[in-house]
Amino acid sequence: MNGDFNDNPFSSGNEYMQEAPKQPQPASDKPRSGARETAWRLFSTEFNGTNLEIKPTEEKMPSYVVTPLGAKVNRVLVAGVLTEIEDRGSEEEHMWTCRVQDPSGNFYVNAGRFQPEASAAMASLVAPCLVAAVGKVRLFRREDGNVSMSVRPERIVEIDEKAYMEWVLETAKSTWTRLKNMRRACGMPDATVDTLVSMGVNPAEAEGIIYALDNAEPPASDIYLRSIQNAIRKLLPDEEIDLGIPGDAPDEVYIPGSGFSAPAAPKSEPQMGKAASEDAVLQLLEELDIDGKGAPRDELERRAESMGISSIELEEVSNSLMEKGLVYEPNLRYLKRI
């Protein structure tokens, strides 16, 4: 696709997913008022872990959030399974909110009267289905200091599986690049925007990395490696992939034709086979669903662990069952058999 997101009819969503991400503006250039910002591809883990915000210093200039890996974000492109949608407004003024599940968690997408096109599109969506949304990020800081992140969509559209897998691949590649660049910066005590740019980091990301390091503790790698690992499992469902933890010296995992490789630690044998684990989890879901809401996540994890299924393996099995359409998440605290 050569045009912009807003210029396409999206019969399937494939055209947009084939678009290469636009390069951010150089750090020395001020964004033009009304200029369209880059739509970053982020997994929900990185998106929801964000708590840094850069507010505009001049009228009509954009605001940004800075993710733990240094993405300086005004707009995002997200994709995943629409698992829940609700109109919390009125007949006169709709306020749609939905939950979109990607390989690492959930995005929350909200649209009202100031997003008329997206609001109209959301009115016709029926969960569960695959969707893609592009829009502005919103950071809300509560009185207790906690932060919640959401997307205010310019457009949201139903897509097919091919389009979703393309988004997963591009997002895994960009997350891996940001993780590598952040780790390089953490190893340079006197790192600056200019030194990172001279090493090939794009200016907007270099600005974000330095801002993140100046205003927060360096991030741990394991949560982002796990997001990439889950993404690769969706792309290569028959492979047993384990990215391990930072500091190991593992082999490479390569996705043919993608140009993407990521470290993979040696595989460990599961305590029971995949099919047996899936059957055990399905049985647990039935046993623990005593009120029709689904199985509570904490109790499911406790019972699974007593059967020799670790929390990591449970997450893998749950993802596999969701991919097969056998289970879904009615909300963050429950997993329910379909």
C-alpha positions as CSV (number, residue, x, y, z in Angstrom):
1,M,0.0,0.0,0.0
2,N,1.3,3.4,-1.0
3,G,-1.3,5.7,0.4
4,D,-2.3,6.7,3.9
5,F,-4.6,4.8,6.2
6,N,-7.4,7.2,5.7
7,D,-7.3,6.9,1.9
8,N,-8.1,3.1,1.7
9,P,-11.4,1.3,1.7
10,F,-10.0,-1.7,3.7
11,S,-11.9,-4.5,2.1
12,S,-9.8,-6.9,4.2
13,G,-7.2,-4.7,6.0
14,N,-4.4,-6.3,4.1
15,E,-3.5,-3.2,2.1
16,Y,-2.7,-1.2,5.2
17,M,-0.7,-3.9,6.9
18,Q,1.6,-4.0,3.9
19,E,2.5,-0.4,4.5
20,A,6.1,0.2,5.7
21,P,6.2,2.4,8.9
22,K,7.0,6.0,8.1
23,Q,10.3,7.2,9.5
24,P,9.9,9.7,12.3
25,Q,11.0,13.3,11.7
26,P,14.6,14.2,12.6
27,A,14.9,15.4,16.2
28,S,16.1,18.8,15.1
29,D,12.9,19.5,13.1
30,K,9.9,20.8,14.8
31,P,6.7,18.9,13.9
32,R,4.5,21.1,11.7
33,S,1.1,22.0,13.2
34,G,-1.4,19.5,11.8
35,A,1.3,17.2,10.4
36,R,0.5,13.5,10.7
37,E,2.7,11.7,13.2
38,T,4.2,8.3,12.7
39,A,1.8,5.4,13.7
40,W,4.1,3.2,15.8
41,R,3.6,-0.5,16.0
42,L,3.7,-1.6,19.7
43,F,2.6,-4.7,21.5
44,S,0.2,-4.1,24.4
45,T,2.9,-4.9,27.0
46,E,5.1,-2.0,26.0
47,F,2.1,0.3,25.4
48,N,0.5,-0.4,28.8
49,G,3.8,-0.2,30.6
50,T,4.2,3.5,29.6
51,N,4.0,6.2,32.3
52,L,6.1,9.0,30.8
53,E,4.5,11.9,29.0
54,I,6.0,14.9,27.1
55,K,3.5,17.7,27.1
56,P,3.6,20.4,24.4
57,T,5.4,23.6,25.2
58,E,3.7,25.6,22.3
59,E,0.1,25.9,21.2
60,K,-1.0,23.3,18.6
61,M,2.1,21.2,19.1
62,P,1.7,17.5,19.7
63,S,2.0,15.7,23.0
64,Y,3.9,12.4,23.3
65,V,4.2,9.4,25.6
66,V,7.5,7.7,25.9
67,T,7.5,3.9,26.3
68,P,9.9,1.9,28.5
69,L,11.9,1.0,25.3
70,G,12.1,4.6,24.1
71,A,9.3,4.9,21.5
72,K,8.2,8.6,21.4
73,V,4.6,8.1,20.5
74,N,1.7,10.3,19.5
75,R,-0.1,7.8,17.3
76,V,-0.2,4.0,17.2
77,L,-1.4,1.2,14.9
78,V,-2.7,-1.7,17.0
79,A,-4.3,-5.0,15.9
80,G,-5.8,-8.1,17.5
81,V,-8.9,-9.9,18.5
82,L,-11.8,-7.7,19.5
83,T,-13.0,-9.6,22.6
84,E,-15.3,-7.1,24.2
85,I,-17.2,-4.0,23.0
86,E,-19.7,-1.8,24.9
87,D,-21.5,1.5,24.4
88,R,-21.2,3.4,27.6
89,G,-22.9,6.5,26.3
90,S,-26.5,7.2,25.4
91,E,-28.7,7.2,22.3
92,E,-27.9,10.9,21.8
93,E,-24.2,10.6,22.4
94,H,-22.5,7.2,22.0
95,M,-19.2,6.4,23.8
96,W,-17.8,3.1,22.5
97,T,-15.1,1.2,24.4
98,C,-13.6,-2.0,23.4
99,R,-10.8,-4.4,24.3
100,V,-8.4,-5.7,21.6
101,Q,-6.2,-8.6,22.5
102,D,-2.8,-9.0,20.9
103,P,-0.1,-11.7,21.6
104,S,1.0,-10.1,24.9
105,G,-2.1,-8.6,26.4
106,N,-4.9,-6.0,25.7
107,F,-5.4,-2.6,24.2
108,Y,-8.3,-0.4,25.2
109,V,-9.8,1.6,22.4
110,N,-12.4,4.3,23.1
111,A,-14.4,6.5,20.6
112,G,-17.1,9.1,21.0
113,R,-18.4,12.1,19.3
114,F,-14.9,13.5,18.6
115,Q,-14.1,10.3,16.6
116,P,-17.2,10.1,14.4
117,E,-15.8,7.7,11.8
118,A,-14.4,5.3,14.3
119,S,-17.5,5.5,16.5
120,A,-19.7,4.6,13.5
121,A,-17.4,1.7,12.6
122,M,-17.4,0.4,16.2
123,A,-21.2,0.4,16.2
124,S,-21.2,-2.3,13.5
125,L,-18.5,-4.6,15.1
126,V,-19.4,-7.8,16.8
127,A,-17.0,-9.6,19.1
128,P,-15.0,-11.7,18.6
129,C,-13.4,-10.6,15.4
130,L,-9.9,-9.4,14.2
131,V,-9.6,-5.6,14.0
132,A,-6.9,-3.0,13.3
133,A,-7.1,0.6,14.7
134,V,-5.0,3.6,14.2
135,G,-5.2,6.7,16.4
136,K,-3.9,8.9,19.1
137,V,-2.6,7.6,22.4
138,R,-4.1,8.8,25.7
139,L,-2.4,8.6,29.1
140,F,-4.6,9.0,32.1
141,R,-3.0,9.5,35.5
142,R,-5.2,8.6,38.5
143,E,-5.1,10.2,41.9
144,D,-3.3,7.2,43.3
145,G,-0.5,7.6,40.8
146,N,-1.4,4.7,38.6
147,V,-1.5,5.2,34.9
148,S,-4.0,3.8,32.3
149,M,-3.4,3.9,28.6
150,S,-5.9,3.9,25.8
151,V,-6.2,4.6,22.1
152,R,-8.5,7.2,20.6
153,P,-9.0,5.8,17.1
154,E,-9.1,7.8,13.9
155,R,-10.3,4.6,12.2
156,I,-11.0,1.0,13.2
157,V,-11.7,-1.8,10.8
158,E,-12.2,-5.5,10.7
159,I,-9.3,-7.4,9.1
160,D,-8.4,-10.9,8.1
161,E,-5.9,-13.3,9.6
162,K,-3.2,-12.5,7.0
163,A,-3.4,-8.8,7.8
164,Y,-3.1,-9.6,11.5
165,M,-0.1,-11.8,11.1
166,E,1.6,-9.1,9.1
167,W,1.0,-6.7,11.9
168,V,2.4,-9.2,14.4
169,L,5.6,-9.7,12.4
170,E,6.2,-5.9,11.9
171,T,5.6,-5.3,15.5
172,A,7.9,-8.1,16.7
173,K,10.6,-6.7,14.4
174,S,10.2,-3.1,15.6
175,T,10.1,-4.2,19.3
176,W,13.2,-6.2,18.9
177,T,15.0,-3.2,17.3
178,R,13.9,-0.9,20.2
179,L,15.0,-3.5,22.8
180,K,18.5,-3.8,21.1
181,N,18.9,0.0,20.9
182,M,17.8,0.5,24.5
183,R,20.3,-2.2,25.7
184,R,23.1,-0.5,23.7
185,A,22.2,2.9,25.3
186,C,22.2,1.4,28.8
187,G,25.7,0.1,28.2
188,M,26.9,3.7,27.4
189,P,27.1,5.8,30.6
190,D,27.4,9.1,28.6
191,A,24.9,8.2,25.8
192,T,23.3,11.2,24.1
193,V,20.8,11.6,21.2
194,D,23.6,12.5,18.9
195,T,25.7,9.4,19.8
196,L,22.7,7.1,19.3
197,V,21.9,8.7,16.0
198,S,25.5,8.3,14.9
199,M,25.1,4.6,15.6
200,G,22.1,4.3,13.3
201,V,19.2,4.9,15.7
202,N,16.5,7.0,14.1
203,P,16.3,10.5,15.8
204,A,12.8,10.2,17.3
205,E,13.7,6.9,18.9
206,A,17.1,8.3,20.1
207,E,15.2,11.2,21.7
208,G,12.8,8.8,23.4
209,I,15.5,6.5,24.7
210,I,17.5,9.3,26.3
211,Y,14.3,10.8,27.8
212,A,13.3,7.4,29.2
213,L,16.7,6.8,30.7
214,D,16.8,10.3,32.2
215,N,13.3,9.9,33.8
216,A,12.9,6.3,34.7
217,E,14.8,3.2,35.7
218,P,16.2,1.1,32.8
219,P,13.6,-1.5,31.8
220,A,14.0,-5.2,32.3
221,S,14.2,-7.2,29.0
222,D,12.3,-10.3,29.9
223,I,8.8,-9.0,29.5
224,Y,9.6,-7.7,26.0
225,L,11.4,-10.9,25.0
226,R,8.3,-12.8,26.1
227,S,6.1,-10.6,23.9
228,I,8.3,-11.3,20.9
229,Q,8.4,-14.9,21.8
230,N,4.6,-15.1,21.9
231,A,4.5,-13.3,18.6
232,I,6.9,-15.7,16.9
233,R,4.8,-18.6,18.3
234,K,1.8,-17.2,16.4
235,L,3.8,-16.9,13.3
236,L,5.4,-20.3,13.7
237,P,2.8,-22.3,15.7
238,D,4.6,-25.6,15.2
239,E,7.9,-24.5,16.6
240,E,8.9,-24.8,20.3
241,I,10.5,-21.4,20.8
242,D,12.0,-20.0,24.0
243,L,13.8,-16.7,23.9
244,G,15.2,-17.2,27.4
245,I,16.2,-14.3,29.5
246,P,18.6,-11.3,29.0
247,G,22.3,-12.2,29.4
248,D,22.1,-15.7,27.9
249,A,24.1,-16.4,24.7
250,P,21.5,-18.3,22.8
251,D,21.1,-19.4,19.2
252,E,19.1,-17.5,16.6
253,V,15.4,-17.8,15.7
254,Y,14.8,-16.8,12.0
255,I,11.6,-16.3,10.2
256,P,12.1,-17.1,6.5
257,G,11.5,-14.2,4.2
258,S,11.1,-11.7,7.0
259,G,14.6,-10.6,7.8
260,F,13.8,-11.0,11.4
261,S,15.9,-13.0,13.9
262,A,15.8,-13.0,17.6
263,P,17.8,-14.9,20.3
264,A,16.4,-18.2,21.4
265,A,17.5,-20.2,24.5
266,P,17.8,-24.0,24.4
267,K,14.4,-25.7,24.6
268,S,13.4,-27.4,27.7
269,E,11.1,-30.4,27.7
270,P,7.6,-29.7,29.1
271,Q,6.5,-31.9,32.0
272,M,3.6,-33.2,29.9
273,G,2.9,-33.0,26.2
274,K,1.2,-30.1,24.5
275,A,-2.0,-32.0,23.8
276,A,-2.2,-33.3,27.3
277,S,-1.6,-29.9,28.8
278,E,-4.4,-28.4,26.6
279,D,-6.8,-31.1,27.7
280,A,-5.9,-30.6,31.3
281,V,-6.4,-26.8,31.1
282,L,-9.8,-27.2,29.3
283,Q,-10.9,-29.6,32.1
284,L,-9.8,-27.0,34.7
285,L,-11.7,-24.3,32.9
286,E,-14.9,-26.3,33.2
287,E,-14.3,-27.2,36.9
288,L,-13.5,-23.6,37.9
289,D,-16.3,-21.9,36.0
290,I,-18.8,-22.1,38.8
291,D,-20.8,-19.0,38.2
292,G,-20.7,-18.7,34.4
293,K,-18.1,-15.9,34.4
294,G,-15.2,-18.2,33.6
295,A,-12.3,-19.6,35.5
296,P,-10.5,-17.0,37.8
297,R,-6.9,-16.6,36.5
298,D,-5.3,-16.8,39.9
299,E,-7.1,-20.1,40.8
300,L,-6.4,-21.5,37.4
301,E,-2.7,-20.8,37.7
302,R,-2.6,-22.3,41.2
303,R,-4.4,-25.5,40.1
304,A,-2.4,-25.8,36.9
305,E,0.9,-25.5,38.9
306,S,-0.2,-28.3,41.2
307,M,-0.5,-30.5,38.0
308,G,3.0,-29.6,36.9
309,I,2.0,-26.9,34.4
310,S,4.1,-23.8,35.1
311,S,2.7,-20.3,34.8
312,I,4.7,-19.7,31.6
313,E,3.5,-23.0,30.1
314,L,-0.1,-22.1,31.2
315,E,0.2,-18.8,29.2
316,E,1.4,-20.8,26.2
317,V,-1.4,-23.3,26.4
318,S,-4.0,-20.5,26.9
319,N,-2.7,-18.7,23.8
320,S,-2.8,-21.9,21.8
321,L,-6.4,-22.6,22.9
322,M,-7.4,-19.0,22.1
323,E,-5.9,-19.3,18.6
324,K,-7.9,-22.5,18.1
325,G,-11.1,-20.7,19.1
326,L,-11.7,-22.9,22.1
327,V,-11.4,-20.3,24.9
328,Y,-11.5,-16.5,25.3
329,E,-11.0,-13.9,28.0
330,P,-14.3,-12.3,29.0
331,N,-12.2,-9.9,31.1
332,L,-8.7,-9.7,32.4
333,R,-9.4,-11.8,35.5
334,Y,-11.1,-14.8,33.8
335,L,-10.5,-17.3,31.1
336,K,-13.6,-19.0,29.7
337,R,-14.2,-22.1,27.6
338,I,-16.3,-21.5,24.5
